[in-house]
Amino acid sequence: MISSITEYLEELKEAFVPTVAKAEEEKEEEKEDNDDDDDDDDEDDDDDEDEDEEVGDQYDALREECSKTAEGQPLVHHYMECVERVHKAQEQPGYEELEHKEDCVEEFFHLQHYINECAAPRLFDKLK
């Protein structure tokens, strides 16, 4: 159940990543040009980057915890039931011609609202 939510959130994240990735690639290219001159500084920079990567996104971990709470489980269950209904409906012949097609936007926003309200206050306790 939660894997579908995670997959959907990853798809949303990927929709925004290309813009950021291009900027990061340009920075890396500039850095590589500058790094040819300063090989000693590369070793120090690599250590800092490794430390940042090991930590991961603490907010994602908090959001995952909140989705597993007693209050979050019914919302996750309700959303996943909706997703299953929509997928089954899409597999039916003539789905494209239907006047009304169900989506799970309302269920998704209820779930995300709860998860954000649960995780956000606890986030600042975990930040450096």
Buried (B, 14 or more C-beta within 10 A) or exposed (E): BBEBBBEBBEEEEEEEEEEEEEEEEEEEEEEEEEEEEEEEEBEEEEEEEEEEEEEEEBBEEBBBBBBEEEEBEEBBEBBBEBBEEBEEEEEEEEEEEEEEEEEBEEBBEBBBEBBBEBBEEEBEEEEE
